[in-house]
Structures are given as C-alpha cells and as structure tokens.
C-alpha cells in the first residue's frame, strides 16, 4: 500500500485551527480512509485503495493488540506515512536498522536468515523474556532519578515513521500513573514535548519547524560546525541550554521554540518558528502569520 500523504494532510491539517500543511497532532484527526476507496472495478488502482488495503491502513494506524487483549505497541500517528513508507519501500539500510527487522533477527533470534514475515506475537513474548541488552523501557518508577535531582526533557516527533510517537505518549502516561498517586508532580522533574511534523529525531515534512539543537539534530542541517541554534542561542530555543538552566538555575521550561531554517541551512535565515508545548498542552493557532511564534499559544 502506497499511502497518499496529501490526503492525510487534507483531512487532518485544520484540526489545530489553521490550514498550513502541518499536522499538529496526528492522533487528534478523525481520518476516514474510505475517502480513498476505489469507486468501481475500472478505477485506477494506483490512485485509490481496495477494500483490503483500507483494512491495512486501519491496522497501521491502530495499536497492536493481540486477541487476548494484550497491548503490544502504539500505532503510528497520521502524518508519519512519508517516512515509514520510504523506509519500507526504498531504504534497505533503514529496514536493517536496530529499530527495524535487525532487532528480532539479530538480537532476539540471533539468526541471520530469519525472515521478517515470521514476525508475530511469539516474537514479542520471546523478546520480553530475553530482553536483549536490557533495553526494555518498562520501569516507570522514576523516583530514584528524581530524588538524585535529575531533570528530564523528553521529546518525540509527531511524524516519526520509525518509532511510533504513541510509544513516548504511552511511556509518559505510565510514569504519570505510577507517580501521581504518590503525590509527585511530574512537572517538577519531567517535561514532555511533541514536535509536529518532525520525523525520527530530525528533519520534518511540509517545512514544519523541528530544530531545537538536540541530540543528532545538527546533522540534519547544511553546513559544518553547527552548534546550538544560530541566532537563538538561549534556553527558549536550545534544548541543551534549557536543560542546563533547569538543572543549574531551577528555571523549568514551559515551552521550547522549534526553528525551521530555509532549506535547513542556517546561513539562509529562519523560515519559520513555532512553540512546542509541555504535554498535555498543545500549540493552538490564535491568528496572524503562522510562521511566527506569536500566532500560537499553549493550551
């Protein structure tokens, strides 16, 4: 199934109040795949979906839940189709990454000839038992981290087509369910932000602002020796400086501002900026030029 990103944007774009080709919340859209259903036996199958393909779309955008109601993993968000479609169809290196088929093949089964078509719930159960590399993020009790004075800024791109955005939302909610009943306010040490339009760690679709000078992100910019956010090296725009201000001076980030440089080239200047809100708040359009931070408020 080749997913038509244009149709996703058309149906989901204005949920945030402005038509700017950026899906601000890929889980807030009530997308109807049936609008892409082929309307007759003579329809061009390259421009529409069959009934079976519509079922596949629903599976992609629904959490993986087994027949015994065991929750396995969250779904992708609407808006992530550009990246995961490219990974599935064109990029063998991405398919072979640790977050792709290489994980069950190499880490779980240790079998170079393991076929990805064999992936099923038994693979998940075996992975849980083995926990290769002790990599399962299943500990939601962050009190030891908090008690040592730790501060956490957690972010995830809404257009991530490699690791579904919902996994970070799920993790945050599990931590919340663990600690809130104990009288612990997560905002005291844990701030979670979602970055609309950003793919896996860096880059974005439809020119959405994505750059906050975080891990790996300078690699997505044109030019060498890029550090921080050129022209905006402060705690409002730079995630590292925001974390330092929180740890060293007790100034918690209420929001960060994501930047999109023209052609992802700082020397070309800033194309757009947009606030990123501390979850569960979202940036809502209040009027004006949507490429400027003043056009949005965290609500």
N, C-alpha and C positions, 0 to 999 in steps of 0.2 A: 504494500500500500504506500503510494507516494502522497504524503499529506500536503494539502494545499494551504500554506501558511497565510495566504491572502484572505481566505475565507475565515480563518480563525481570528485574524485581526479585525476583519469587517464586523464580526459578531461580538467580539469581546472588547474592542478598543474603547468604546464610550462608557463602559461601566464606571470609570473613575470620573466621568463628567466632562471629558474633553476628547475630541477626535484628533489624535496626534500620532496615530500608528504605533503607539506604545501601550502594551497591555500591562497595567499597573499591578493587577492581582489576577494571576492565571487560574486561581481557584474560585474567584467570585463570579465568573462568567457562566451563564446558563446556556452553554453552546449546544446547538442542535445539529448533529452530524447529518440528519435526514435531509437537510437542505442541499446536500451534495449527492443525494441518491439519484442514480441513473433513471431517467424518466421514460424508459421503453427499451425493447430489445435492440433497436437500431441506434441507441445512444452511443456516443464515442466514449469507450471505457477508459480512455486516457484522461478524460476531463471530468469524470464523475466516479462515484463509488457504487459497487454492487451491494446487495443486502449483506453478504458475508463480510465484505470489507467494512461496512458500517459496524458490524459486531466487533471487528478487530479494533476499530477506533475506540469503542466503548471500553474494551479491555485495556488498551494503552492508557486511557485517562481515568481508570478506576483502580483503587488499591488492589493489591494481590491478596485475596482472602481465599483460603482453602475451604473445601466442602465441609470441614468440621468447624468452621468459623474461626480458624486460626489466622490471625493477622500476620502477614509476611512482610509487606513493604508498601509504602505510599505510592501513589501514581505520579506521573509527570504532570506538570501544570500546563494549561493551554498557553501557548507562546514558546514552548520548548521544542516544538517539532522541527524547526530549522536545523538545530544542532544534532538531535538524535537521528534524524533522517539521514544526514550526511554521514554520521558515524556508521549507521547500519549498512548503507549502500555503497559508500565510496572510500572510506578510510580504514584500510586494513590495520594500520598502526593503532588507531583508536580502538578498534574491535579487540585488539590484542593487549590492551592496557590492563593493569591490575583491576580496574573497576569494570572491565568487560569480561569476556569469556576466559581470560587468563586466570582470573581468581578461582573459579571452580576447577579448571583444567590443571593448573599448576600447583595451587595451594591446597585445594580440598582433595582432589583425586590423585595428584602427582602423576598424571598420565598425559603425555604429550599428544596422544592420539584420541583423547576424549572428545566426542562430538557434541557441539553445543546443543544439538537437537534433543539431547538426553536431559536437558535441564528440567527438573520438576521439583516437587516439594521434598522428595527424599534428599535432593542435593542440599536444600536449606537445612533439613534436620541434621544431616551429616556435618555441615559447616558449623552449626550451633554446638555440636558435640566436640568437634575438633578445635574450633576457634583458632585457626592458623594465625600465628603471630600475635595472639592475644589482642586481636583488633576489633572485637565486638564492643560497640559503644552501648553497653547495657547497664552501666552503673549510673543511676540518676541521682544518687545522693552526693551532691557536691559540697556538703558541709566541710569536709577536710580542706578542700580548696578555698572555700570562703573563710574558714577560721584562720588560715595562714595569711589572710589579707589579699588573696587573689582576686583579680578583676578580669572579666571575660567579655570581649566584644565578638559576637558570633554573627556571621552574615552568610547569605546564600543568594545566588542569582535566581530570579523567577523564570528565566529562560534556560536554565541548566538542563541540557539534554543528555548528560552523562550520569549524574546522581540526582534523582528527583528532589525538587525543592521541598516536597512534603516531608522528606526524612528529617530535615532540620526542624520543621514546624513540629513534627511528632516528638522529636527529642526534647525540644523546649517545653512542650506541654507535659511530658512525663516528669521532667525536673520540677515543673511547677506543681504537679500533683503530689510529688514527694515532699517538697519543702514548704509550700504554703500552709498546709495543715499544722506545721510545726511553728508557725508564726514568723517564718522567714520571708522577707520581701525580696523577690529575685532582682528587682531593680537596684538593690543595694550593691550587687556584685556582678550581675549578669544582664547584659543588654544585647538583644537580638534584633537584627535588621535584615530586611529583604530588599534586594536591589532589582527593581523592574527592568526587564529587557536584558539583564546580564546573563551570559552563558556560564560555562563552567569556570569559575574563578576570575575570568577576564573576558573582554570583548562583549559586544552587545548586538542586538538586532534592531533595525529601524532607527539607528542613531540614538538609542537610549543612553543617557548618562550612566557611566559604570565605574569610572576610575576613582578609587579612594586611597591609592598608594599602598595597598595591602600586599600580602604575600603573592609573589609571581606576577603581579599586575604590571609592573614596569616593562615586562617582556612583551606586553601587548601594545606598547607604544613605539612609534617610529623614532629612531634616534638612539644614541648611546649615552650611557652615564646619566640616565634619568633617575632622579631621586625625589621623593615627596611629590607634591602637586605643584609643578612650576607656576609661579604667580600666586599660589594659595597655600603656602607652607605654614599651616596653622591647624589647630585641633578641630576646627569645624570641617575641614576638607580632607585631612590626612588621618587615616585610621590609627597609624602608629603614634602620631602625636596626640591623638585623642586618648589612646590607652595610657600613654605616659602622663598626661595631665590628670587622668583619673587616679592612677596609682600613686603618683608623686605629690599631687596637689589636692586630691579629693574632688576634682571637678568632673562629674559624671556627664557623659554625652547624652543630651536629649535628642539629638539628631546628628546625622552626618550629611554632607553635601557631596553628591556624586557629580563628576565632571565628564563631559564628552568633548574632546579636542577635535578640531577639524581634521578629518582623515586620520584620527588617532595620532596626530603629530603636534606636540606642544608648541612647536615653533610657528604653527599656522594659527594659533589662537584658540580660544574657547568657543565651541559651537553651542553648547547647552549645559545647564546645571540644574539639579533637582534635589530636593531634600529627601533623605532616607529616614524613615521614622522608626522609633523604637517600638517593636511589636508589643501589643497588637494594633497600635495605631498605624494608619496609612496616610500617604500624602494625597490630599483631596484638592482638586482644582477649584480655585476661588476667583479666577479671572485674570486677564492680561496675557502677556507673552509667555506661552508655556515652556519656553526655553530658559526662563529665568526663575530663580527660586521663589521670588515674590508671588508667583502665580499659584503656589501650593501651600497648604497648611497641613500639619499633622493632626489628624482627628481620630 
